[in-house]
Amino acid sequence: MSEAVTRPATIRTGLLPSLEPLLREWLPRQRWFAGKGRPVTGLSLVAETELVPPTGRLSLHHLLVRAHQPSTLGAPTHPGDCYQLLIGAREALPPHLAPALIGHVQEGPLAGRTVYDALYDTRPAELLLEALRNRARVGVLRFDGEPGREIRSGLVPRLVTSEQSNSSVVYGDTFILKLLRRVVPGVNPDLELPLALAREGCARVPEPTAWIRAEVDGAAPEPYVLGVLQPFVQGAADGWELALSELAKGEDFTAEARALGRATAEVHTALAAALPTVTLGHAQLEPLVAGMRERLDAAAQAVPALRPYAPGLRTAFDALAGLAAEGQTWTAQRIHGDLHLGQCLRSPSGRWSLIDFEGEPAKPLAERRMPQPTVRDVAGMLRSFDYAAHSVNPPAPDWAHACRSAYCAGYAEAGGRDPRTDPVLLRAYETDKAVYEVVYEARHRPDWLPVPLSAVHRLASPDLS
């Protein structure tokens, strides 16, 4: 098995041109494709690695391709997002692989074969694990890992079908491999932060066992991080699903919210110890607040329902700017960056873990790696409780309020500082998050728009008690 993934890679001339008509139709239909609503006008090859040659029943090709799309009105010219694709090719596709179908190739090196998303197939998934186990090098691909960490062979893979912005494969009940779909060169926080936390001794985040990178000479100054293998938390409950289940049964969730607050604070404490922190004063807060105001102005233009609340919401940002002008400072550090209930797992023993440290994938990598106030993560979780409470009929605002209070109390127990003791900073970040949610729901889920608008109504009031 290892022979297939450790031999030198072969470049098949004409492979991408022969696949392009199929990929231009297939890519926009994928949940992880970022450029929804705009056609793919062309594809360019960043890197191609042949993992299994097309001489037998199955061939396997790893591609990094850049998808070119027309820019939105007023947006700067964009070179196109780079996507990681694992393309399988067979003479005929078995029925169980029908959901993975990309199409039938008419010309080129795979002419006459059917191509598909190979992550649905057990054999290609096994090859990836074997390459990680052997620390293989194939073409531009580098399969690396923590020294001394054993990866057993023979683990049966299965694709996790509920992923959104990426794809994951579970091996037995031992490991989970998260493959990043939209990739950029540079240090990815989804690998960087869990490694830093593991070396700090923080057990709230599964420690990376191995990872995949691509070193593309001439195409990027730094390697692309393509995937991370971590221990699989068997029997774990997703925080969002767990909250909805308890809500549906009318059960109290405050004990879990308090425990989740403690877990968040422990992760923040470990990150502050592992990586540098900075002080935010007036000079640093000024552009931060300016960004919040600009997002509010753009959102009010895009969503008319937000406009009556805009003056009240702006006072949240003005109040923060006022404190900075008076000389108040805050500490910024590395944070999760996209924290909500769906980024948390509770093990059968009741212990909470945090996952998915990639940050908001739509933001530039440099921005996702910037130190920020920890309250940004807190605000994301508080908004998540609010969303859960509004997902039931009738909504349960008292449930959300109780969970928000319990979460902050738990955070204070483990972190030494209750986020509510800095209400101006917390209100500014929660307002910024709610404004983002208004735009997102108006564009993608109009039926959900009342959820962030209810928060907007509360946050626009000067009396938040």
LUMLUMTOR-690891 format. One line per 5 residues: their letters; for each residue x, y, z of C-alpha. Coordinates in nm, 2 decimals. Example, Ala and Ser with C-alpha at 12.3 -4.5 7.8 and 13.67 -1.06 7.14 Angstrom:
<pts>
AS> 1.23 -0.45 0.78 | 1.37 -0.11 0.71
</pts>
This chain:
<pts>
MSEAV> 0.00 0.00 0.00 | 0.28 0.24 0.09 | 0.44 0.19 -0.25 | 0.16 0.38 -0.42 | 0.22 0.69 -0.22
TRPAT> 0.59 0.71 -0.18 | 0.70 0.68 -0.55 | 0.79 1.00 -0.75 | 0.48 1.18 -0.88 | 0.40 1.19 -1.25
IRTGL> 0.25 1.50 -1.42 | -0.02 1.40 -1.68 | -0.01 1.66 -1.95 | -0.35 1.78 -2.04 | -0.52 1.64 -1.72
LPSLE> -0.67 1.96 -1.60 | -0.79 2.08 -1.94 | -0.97 1.75 -1.99 | -1.13 1.78 -1.65 | -1.21 2.15 -1.66
PLLRE> -1.56 2.14 -1.83 | -1.67 1.89 -1.56 | -1.51 2.08 -1.27 | -1.66 2.41 -1.37 | -2.01 2.26 -1.33
WLPRQ> -1.93 2.05 -1.02 | -1.73 2.29 -0.80 | -2.01 2.55 -0.75 | -2.24 2.27 -0.62 | -2.01 2.17 -0.34
RWFAG> -2.10 2.29 0.01 | -1.74 2.40 0.07 | -1.71 2.61 -0.25 | -1.67 2.97 -0.14 | -1.77 3.16 -0.46
KGRPV> -2.14 3.08 -0.45 | -2.35 3.29 -0.69 | -2.08 3.35 -0.94 | -1.99 3.12 -1.23 | -1.65 2.96 -1.26
TGLSL> -1.50 3.11 -1.58 | -1.18 2.91 -1.58 | -0.94 2.69 -1.38 | -0.56 2.71 -1.35 | -0.33 2.45 -1.21
VAETE> -0.13 2.52 -0.90 | 0.00 2.16 -0.85 | -0.08 1.81 -0.97 | 0.03 1.49 -0.80 | -0.05 1.14 -0.93
LVPPT> -0.10 0.91 -0.63 | -0.21 0.60 -0.83 | -0.14 0.59 -1.21 | -0.43 0.52 -1.45 | -0.31 0.18 -1.55
GRLSL> -0.54 -0.03 -1.33 | -0.90 -0.03 -1.22 | -0.85 0.29 -1.01 | -0.64 0.59 -1.06 | -0.60 0.88 -0.81
HHLLV> -0.50 1.24 -0.87 | -0.43 1.51 -0.61 | -0.49 1.86 -0.76 | -0.45 2.21 -0.63 | -0.65 2.43 -0.87
RAHQP> -0.74 2.80 -0.88 | -1.10 2.88 -0.96 | -1.14 3.20 -1.16 | -1.47 3.39 -1.12 | -1.59 3.74 -1.21
STLGA> -1.55 3.99 -0.94 | -1.85 4.13 -0.76 | -1.94 4.49 -0.83 | -1.69 4.72 -0.67 | -1.47 4.44 -0.55
PTHPG> -1.10 4.44 -0.63 | -0.96 4.20 -0.89 | -0.91 3.86 -0.72 | -0.67 3.59 -0.85 | -0.91 3.32 -0.76
DCYQL> -0.94 3.08 -0.46 | -0.72 2.77 -0.46 | -0.90 2.44 -0.39 | -0.77 2.10 -0.29 | -0.93 1.82 -0.49
LIGAR> -0.87 1.44 -0.47 | -1.00 1.30 -0.80 | -1.06 0.93 -0.85 | -1.11 0.77 -1.19 | -1.27 0.44 -1.27
EALPP> -1.41 0.28 -1.59 | -1.75 0.26 -1.42 | -1.87 0.40 -1.09 | -2.02 0.15 -0.84 | -2.37 0.25 -0.71
HLAPA> -2.25 0.34 -0.36 | -2.02 0.61 -0.51 | -2.30 0.78 -0.71 | -2.31 1.08 -0.47 | -1.94 1.14 -0.55
LIGHV> -1.99 1.16 -0.93 | -1.81 1.45 -1.11 | -1.86 1.32 -1.47 | -1.74 1.12 -1.76 | -1.42 1.23 -1.93
QEGPL> -1.43 1.27 -2.30 | -1.06 1.34 -2.38 | -0.71 1.35 -2.23 | -0.52 1.10 -2.02 | -0.84 0.98 -1.85
AGRTV> -1.06 0.96 -2.16 | -1.34 0.71 -2.13 | -1.32 0.70 -1.75 | -1.56 0.83 -1.49 | -1.41 1.07 -1.24
YDALY> -1.54 1.13 -0.88 | -1.46 1.29 -0.54 | -1.23 1.02 -0.41 | -1.29 1.10 -0.05 | -1.61 0.90 -0.07
DTRPA> -1.40 0.59 -0.16 | -1.24 0.37 0.11 | -0.93 0.28 -0.10 | -0.81 0.64 -0.16 | -0.88 0.73 0.20
ELLLE> -0.67 0.43 0.31 | -0.39 0.55 0.09 | -0.39 0.89 0.26 | -0.36 0.73 0.61 | -0.09 0.50 0.49
ALRNR> 0.11 0.80 0.36 | 0.07 0.98 0.69 | 0.18 0.66 0.87 | 0.49 0.63 0.66 | 0.57 1.01 0.65
ARVGV> 0.57 0.98 0.27 | 0.68 1.24 0.02 | 0.50 1.23 -0.32 | 0.56 1.51 -0.57 | 0.48 1.84 -0.38
LRFDG> 0.30 1.65 -0.10 | 0.46 1.62 0.24 | 0.31 1.38 0.50 | 0.45 1.48 0.83 | 0.37 1.43 1.20
EPGRE> 0.46 1.45 1.56 | 0.76 1.23 1.65 | 0.67 0.91 1.83 | 0.30 0.92 1.75 | 0.19 0.58 1.62
IRSGL> -0.07 0.55 1.35 | -0.21 0.20 1.32 | -0.28 0.05 0.97 | -0.60 -0.12 0.88 | -0.84 0.14 1.02
VPRLV> -1.16 0.15 0.82 | -1.23 0.50 0.68 | -1.57 0.67 0.65 | -1.64 1.02 0.51 | -1.82 1.26 0.75
TSEQS> -2.11 1.39 0.53 | -2.21 1.68 0.76 | -1.90 1.90 0.69 | -1.95 2.25 0.56 | -1.64 2.44 0.47
NSSVV> -1.40 2.14 0.46 | -1.41 1.76 0.44 | -1.33 1.50 0.71 | -1.27 1.13 0.71 | -1.29 0.92 1.03
YGDTF> -1.06 0.61 1.06 | -1.22 0.35 1.28 | -1.29 0.53 1.60 | -0.93 0.64 1.64 | -0.85 0.93 1.41
ILKLL> -1.02 1.20 1.21 | -0.85 1.36 0.91 | -0.97 1.71 0.83 | -0.89 1.81 0.47 | -0.90 2.18 0.40
RRVVP> -1.08 2.25 0.07 | -1.00 2.62 0.02 | -0.63 2.65 0.09 | -0.37 2.94 0.10 | 0.00 2.93 0.16
GVNPD> 0.13 3.00 0.50 | 0.09 2.89 0.86 | -0.27 2.77 0.91 | -0.41 2.83 1.26 | -0.60 2.50 1.24
LELPL> -0.26 2.33 1.28 | -0.06 2.60 1.45 | -0.29 2.66 1.75 | -0.36 2.30 1.84 | 0.01 2.22 1.83
ALARE> 0.08 2.52 2.05 | -0.19 2.42 2.29 | -0.06 2.06 2.31 | 0.29 2.18 2.38 | 0.14 2.39 2.66
GCARV> -0.03 2.09 2.81 | -0.39 2.20 2.73 | -0.61 1.89 2.70 | -0.91 2.09 2.58 | -0.81 2.05 2.21
PEPTA> -0.73 1.72 2.04 | -0.36 1.71 1.97 | -0.25 1.69 1.60 | -0.10 1.35 1.52 | 0.01 1.42 1.16
WIRAE> -0.06 1.66 0.88 | -0.03 1.71 0.51 | 0.14 2.01 0.34 | 0.22 2.10 -0.02 | 0.55 2.26 -0.11
VDGAA> 0.49 2.43 -0.45 | 0.81 2.57 -0.58 | 0.76 2.91 -0.75 | 0.39 2.92 -0.69 | 0.39 3.02 -0.32
PEPYV> 0.65 3.15 -0.08 | 0.53 2.91 0.20 | 0.38 2.56 0.20 | 0.01 2.50 0.19 | -0.14 2.32 0.49
LGVLQ> -0.38 2.07 0.33 | -0.50 1.85 0.62 | -0.46 1.76 0.99 | -0.50 1.42 1.15 | -0.62 1.43 1.51
PFVQG> -0.76 1.18 1.77 | -1.13 1.11 1.72 | -1.34 1.18 2.03 | -1.56 0.87 2.02 | -1.92 0.92 2.12
AADGW> -1.88 1.30 2.14 | -2.18 1.52 2.11 | -2.17 1.83 1.89 | -2.25 2.13 2.11 | -2.51 2.27 1.87
ELALS> -2.70 1.94 1.84 | -2.68 1.89 2.21 | -2.82 2.23 2.29 | -3.11 2.18 2.05 | -3.18 1.84 2.19
ELAKG> -3.20 1.98 2.55 | -3.41 2.27 2.43 | -3.66 2.03 2.26 | -3.69 1.84 2.58 | -3.73 2.15 2.79
EDFTA> -3.41 2.06 2.98 | -3.19 2.31 3.16 | -2.85 2.37 2.98 | -2.69 2.61 3.22 | -2.45 2.35 3.37
EARAL> -2.32 2.26 3.03 | -2.29 2.63 2.94 | -2.09 2.69 3.26 | -1.86 2.40 3.18 | -1.82 2.53 2.83
GRATA> -1.72 2.87 2.96 | -1.45 2.71 3.18 | -1.32 2.52 2.88 | -1.30 2.84 2.67 | -1.12 3.02 2.94
EVHTA> -0.87 2.74 2.98 | -0.79 2.74 2.61 | -0.75 3.12 2.61 | -0.52 3.10 2.91 | -0.31 2.84 2.74
LAAAL> -0.29 3.03 2.42 | -0.17 3.34 2.61 | 0.10 3.14 2.77 | 0.21 2.97 2.44 | 0.21 3.27 2.20
PTVTL> 0.28 3.64 2.23 | 0.02 3.89 2.36 | 0.00 4.26 2.27 | -0.16 4.57 2.43 | -0.43 4.75 2.24
GHAQL> -0.44 5.13 2.31 | -0.60 5.42 2.13 | -0.38 5.38 1.82 | -0.46 5.01 1.78 | -0.83 5.04 1.86
EPLVA> -0.89 5.32 1.61 | -0.86 5.11 1.30 | -1.05 4.82 1.47 | -1.34 5.04 1.56 | -1.33 5.20 1.21
GMRER> -1.37 4.85 1.06 | -1.68 4.79 1.28 | -1.83 5.12 1.17 | -1.76 5.04 0.80 | -1.92 4.70 0.83
LDAAA> -2.23 4.85 0.99 | -2.26 5.11 0.72 | -2.23 4.85 0.45 | -2.48 4.62 0.62 | -2.73 4.90 0.65
QAVPA> -2.70 4.97 0.28 | -2.75 4.60 0.20 | -3.03 4.52 0.44 | -3.30 4.79 0.47 | -3.44 4.62 0.79
LRPYA> -3.12 4.71 0.97 | -3.13 5.09 0.89 | -3.36 5.20 1.18 | -3.12 5.04 1.43 | -2.80 5.17 1.28
PGLRT> -2.77 5.49 1.49 | -2.82 5.29 1.81 | -2.57 5.03 1.71 | -2.31 5.29 1.62 | -2.32 5.40 1.98
AFDAL> -2.17 5.06 2.08 | -1.86 5.14 1.87 | -1.85 5.51 1.97 | -1.84 5.41 2.34 | -1.55 5.17 2.28
AGLAA> -1.36 5.45 2.09 | -1.43 5.69 2.37 | -1.27 5.46 2.63 | -0.97 5.41 2.41 | -0.94 5.79 2.37
EGQTW> -0.95 5.83 2.75 | -0.64 5.60 2.78 | -0.80 5.26 2.86 | -0.61 4.96 2.71 | -0.69 4.60 2.65
TAQRI> -0.49 4.28 2.60 | -0.50 4.10 2.27 | -0.38 3.74 2.20 | -0.44 3.45 1.97 | -0.80 3.32 1.99
HGDLH> -1.02 3.06 1.83 | -1.16 3.32 1.59 | -1.49 3.15 1.49 | -1.63 3.01 1.82 | -1.98 2.88 1.84
LGQCL> -2.16 2.58 1.98 | -2.09 2.38 1.66 | -1.72 2.41 1.72 | -1.74 2.23 2.06 | -1.76 1.87 2.14
RSPSG> -1.87 1.71 2.47 | -1.73 1.36 2.54 | -1.94 1.08 2.70 | -1.76 1.17 3.02 | -1.90 1.52 3.00
RWSLI> -1.57 1.70 2.92 | -1.58 1.98 2.66 | -1.33 2.02 2.38 | -1.29 2.30 2.12 | -1.22 2.22 1.76
DFEGE> -1.17 2.38 1.42 | -0.92 2.66 1.49 | -0.91 2.77 1.12 | -1.10 3.10 1.20 | -1.34 3.25 0.95
PAKPL> -1.22 3.10 0.62 | -1.34 3.40 0.42 | -1.09 3.63 0.60 | -0.73 3.66 0.49 | -0.49 3.43 0.67
AERRM> -0.28 3.72 0.81 | -0.60 3.86 0.96 | -0.70 3.53 1.11 | -0.36 3.50 1.28 | -0.37 3.85 1.44
PQPTV> -0.40 3.88 1.82 | -0.74 3.98 1.92 | -0.93 4.04 2.25 | -1.06 3.71 2.39 | -1.41 3.87 2.42
RDVAG> -1.45 3.82 2.04 | -1.47 3.44 2.10 | -1.70 3.50 2.40 | -1.93 3.72 2.18 | -1.95 3.44 1.92
MLRSF> -2.06 3.19 2.18 | -2.32 3.43 2.33 | -2.47 3.48 1.99 | -2.47 3.10 1.94 | -2.69 3.05 2.25
DYAAH> -2.92 3.31 2.11 | -2.95 3.13 1.78 | -3.02 2.80 1.96 | -3.30 2.96 2.16 | -3.46 3.10 1.84
SVNPP> -3.45 2.77 1.66 | -3.74 2.64 1.86 | -4.11 2.75 1.84 | -4.19 2.95 2.04 | -3.84 3.10 2.09
APDWA> -3.69 3.07 2.44 | -3.51 3.40 2.52 | -3.50 3.31 2.89 | -3.31 2.99 2.81 | -3.06 3.19 2.61
HACRS> -3.02 3.45 2.89 | -2.96 3.18 3.15 | -2.70 3.01 2.93 | -2.52 3.33 2.85 | -2.49 3.42 3.22
AYCAG> -2.38 3.06 3.31 | -2.12 3.07 3.03 | -1.97 3.40 3.15 | -1.97 3.27 3.51 | -1.79 2.96 3.40
YAEAG> -1.54 3.16 3.21 | -1.47 3.37 3.52 | -1.42 3.06 3.73 | -1.14 2.93 3.50 | -1.01 3.26 3.36
GRDPR> -1.02 3.49 3.65 | -1.22 3.76 3.47 | -1.59 3.77 3.39 | -1.64 3.91 3.04 | -1.94 4.11 3.16
TDPVL> -1.70 4.33 3.37 | -1.61 4.50 3.05 | -1.95 4.57 2.91 | -1.85 4.83 2.65 | -1.60 4.59 2.48
LRAYE> -1.84 4.30 2.50 | -2.13 4.50 2.35 | -1.91 4.63 2.07 | -1.80 4.28 1.97 | -2.14 4.13 2.00
TDKAV> -2.29 4.41 1.79 | -2.03 4.35 1.52 | -2.11 3.98 1.52 | -2.49 4.05 1.50 | -2.44 4.29 1.21
YEVVY> -2.25 4.02 1.02 | -2.53 3.78 1.10 | -2.79 4.01 0.96 | -2.61 4.03 0.62 | -2.55 3.66 0.61
EARHR> -2.91 3.57 0.68 | -3.05 3.83 0.44 | -2.84 3.68 0.16 | -2.86 3.31 0.24 | -3.14 3.23 0.49
PDWLP> -3.40 3.51 0.49 | -3.63 3.30 0.72 | -3.36 3.33 0.99 | -3.32 3.71 0.96 | -3.55 3.77 1.27
VPLSA> -3.29 3.60 1.49 | -3.01 3.85 1.45 | -3.26 4.13 1.42 | -3.39 4.05 1.77 | -3.03 4.09 1.90
VHRLA> -2.99 4.41 1.70 | -3.30 4.55 1.87 | -3.15 4.47 2.21 | -2.80 4.59 2.13 | -2.92 4.92 1.98
SPDLS> -3.07 5.02 2.31 | -2.84 5.22 2.54 | -2.99 5.03 2.84 | -2.86 4.67 2.82 | -2.97 4.56 3.16
</pts>
